[in-house]
Amino acid sequence: MLIKQVIPEEFCLKCLGCCRFSQQESIWSPQLLEEEKQKLGEILIVANPSLDNFVCQHLKLSGNKCKIYADRPFECQLYPFLFARRNGRFFLALDLNCAYVRQSNSELQFQQYTRSLIELIQTPAYLDILRNNPQLFQDYEGALDLIELKV
C-alpha cells in the first residue's frame, strides 16, 4: 500500500516544515496503523536542541531526509492530506499550512491528484483501513475538509 507522493522531492528537501514540531506531544505527529506499529514500533518525537524544537526520530537533519522513507507510515505517505475529525464526523482534509499546497493548490495537476486520492480513499479496502484505525483521525486546525468519509 504505497501512495504516490504529490509533492516533488526537491521541494520537500528544501522545506523545513514536515517532521518538526513545536511540542513533543502534538496531534501533528504521525499516527501509525496497527500493522505499522508491529513493524516500526513507536514513532518518537525527540528534542532538537539546536533549533529549540522537536523532530521525528527518523528525520535525518543533514539533508532533511527520512531514514525510513521507503517504509514510511501511511499517514506520512498521505501528507499534505490528513484525516480530520470534526464534531463526530470524519473527513479527508488538506493541510493549508503546507508551503507546497499554498503554491500549487490551484494547479491542474494537483487538482487531478486530489480527485484520484479522494477516489482511492473511498474504496472499500481503504475505508476498512480507516475503520480499523480511528487514531488516524485528529482535530487538525488549518486544514481544509475536502470530503466526508463514511467510516
C-alpha positions, 0 to 999 in steps of 0.5 A, a space after each residue: 500500500 504505497 501512495 504516490 507522493 504529490 509533492 516533488 522531492 526537491 521541494 520537500 528537501 528544501 522545506 523545513 516544515 514536515 517532521 518538526 514540531 513545536 511540542 513533543 506531544 502534538 496531534 501533528 505527529 504521525 499516527 501509525 496503523 496497527 500493522 505499522 506499529 508491529 513493524 516500526 514500533 513507536 514513532 518518537 518525537 525527540 528534542 532538537 536542541 539546536 533549533 529549540 524544537 522537536 523532530 521525528 526520530 527518523 528525520 535525518 537533519 543533514 539533508 532533511 531526509 527520512 531514514 525510513 522513507 521507503 517504509 514510511 507510515 501511511 499517514 506520512 505517505 498521505 501528507 499534505 492530506 490528513 484525516 480530520 475529525 470534526 464534531 463526530 464526523 470524519 473527513 479527508 482534509 488538506 493541510 493549508 499550512 503546507 508551503 507546497 499546497 499554498 503554491 500549487 493548490 490551484 494547479 491542474 495537476 494537483 487538482 487531478 491528484 486530489 480527485 484520484 486520492 479522494 477516489 482511492 480513499 473511498 474504496 472499500 479496502 481503504 475505508 476498512 483501513 480507516 475503520 480499523 484505525 480511528 487514531 488516524 483521525 485528529 482535530 487538525 486546525 488549518 486544514 481544509 475538509 475536502 470530503 466526508 468519509 463514511 467510516 
